[in-house]
């Protein structure tokens, strides 16, 4: 993240027009033309670099300006800082036809590195090969610990990535030997500080001490990137750079490079006990260059893993430990894929590392390469890979969704590892609600990655729930924000923090009434219970605002008509049907019309008709009795409000009563469920024989609908229904019809 000041500078740089850029180029030309290397030139070059680098579209510089930038870059008398800025500006305007640089006559290795970086930015493969050969010639002509070589290693690494074929076999072997030496044999004494030449400087005061570990202890093993000191020697800098390019170089070498003899003979022993023993006992100096480098790389990574377990004294060193641990595991993964004999020497170390990382939330990023290692070598490693993936997909997104860098790395890991998941892909698919937490929190930078990942996560069982979750992303973002804020103590927040002043949302987050909703939004795995949570909240919403049924009548009708049968709605269907029967009435909303009642009646009648006609099977199980009884009750309620419908619903209820008494109903639903349907159909039929009583019972006034009427057993609806039923049965002969 940029500071506010940096953001302001970038915005100003993006808004500069071509005319202003032209005036700045003229000023730069005037300063460089007279070889004015003072602060004015430094400031002008800084502004020029900021402007050409701040926009995505390329900026064009005038030809005289490009020529003077090239001249200053190659001029031995030009200060180092100005040369760095000249090279940076030229890289930003590449590719450019105005460049006339060449590295053939450059002798200074620092200048050669800068010129090469500009030429490589041109993207011309022929030029890439030429630059690589020039850098390698200088590299081969110097002693391994000679000065200036560290400026060339980034060039060689870039050349290897852009054009691996540019290096000859002998050059590859030479670099393999050099890299192995730099990794394993760098000095363990600190570098000498540059003396000011003052009167009181003495050789004794400048004597270097040994390098130390990140915890302050004196290093007792070889130097690595995690060794610390006040000053570093040239070979120590080469050690650091060699490790930074090691993984890319090993991948360039391939699983069986040209320098590896007797590959067919050794392949029979790989993975066997004999291979492990022979690999461990073979003197490294007798190995071919490529295998020797692999052995040195293995030792280096093992040492880094040991160093990463030390308690760093400085925060910067702690962050460096985590980054080096990630890279060390990735390098070990490459080594084990190229030479399986390393696998059995690595497993115990990585098992212990995985156990340590699982208990350390600060090193969560390092779990990704460890999981990737087990994906590549799970079967041979005899590791419970599913437990590793479960921990990875369950805890990391839930606890670290607010880390943008981790979010990007996690999604990229999932994309890259899809072919390797195999039978464990179900773990990833069932964890998509957790993955969506990354998307909800960091949507813009992750959208493209998720678009590429989603097709692999969707299947028939998760498609509907995934669509619901995509629609719920804004709600998920809000829920995650509340979760994050609720975990922080108010005393840790500044007084201007909005969450301190407006605590209403946090109170709602902690309110037991809303726990089911928040738990559903924040779930870690696919639950398939979206149709359940929404139904309970829908009822609560309708209870608080009954007019919602009339206002959303069109949408509710579409929902009922889109189900394709009473089996498709589940809990949501039951809730919607109950709400229609309860609140589609002028008692709750004066806008309710007879036409609306008739439309809902016809839609629900069609659903109940399907119940009477369909027969349960393996593909179409029996409709739940709760759905049937709610449908019958709602139809009866609607008929009591539009009494022309009473004959139709009475006919249906009679059919349902007959159906419930048949042996087929008992076998399909169970005797208890069939008895419940029979009882409800009988009660409703009896109630309809007295329309005025039915309207009072089924469409009570708002006063009668007060909660006490439902809590009081003496006035509850079931009691009223049973009382009316007994009256009807006892006095059936006195009733009309």
ABEGO torsion letter per residue (X at the ends): XBBAAAAAAAAAAAABBAAAAAAAAAAAAAAAAAGBABAAAAAAAAAAAAAAAABABBBBBBAAAAAAAAAAAABAABBAAAAAAAAAAAAAAOBBAABABBAAABABAAAAAAAAAAAAAAGBAAAAAAAAAAAAAAAAABBAABBGAAAAAAAAAAAAAABAAABBAAAAAAAAAAAAAAAAABBABBBBBBBAGBAABBAAAABBBBBBBAAGBBBABBBBAABBBABBBAAAAAAAAAAAAAAAAAAAAEABBAABBGAAAAAAABGBAAAAAAAAABBAAABBAAAAAAAAAAAAAAAAAAAAABBBABAAAAAAAAAAAAAAAAAAAAAAAABAAAAAAAAAAAAAAAAAAAABAAAAAAAAAAAAAAAAAAAAAGBBAAAAAAAAAAAAAAAAAABAAAAAAAAAAAAAAAAAAEAAAAAAAAAAAAAAAAAAABAAAAAAAAAAAAAAABBAAAAAAAAAAAAAAAAAAAAAAAAAAAABBAAABBAABAAAABAAAAAAAABAAAAAAAAAAABABBAGAAAAAAAAAAAAAAAABAAAAAAAAAAAAAAAAAAGEAAAAEAAAAAAAAAAAAABBAAABAABBAAAAAAAAAAAAAAAAAAAABBBBAABBBBBAAAAAAAAAAAAAAAAABAAAAAAAAAAAAAAAAAAABAAAAAAAEAAAAAAAAAAAAAAAAAAABAAAAAAAABBBAAAABAAAAABAAABAAAAAAAAAAAAAAAAAABBX
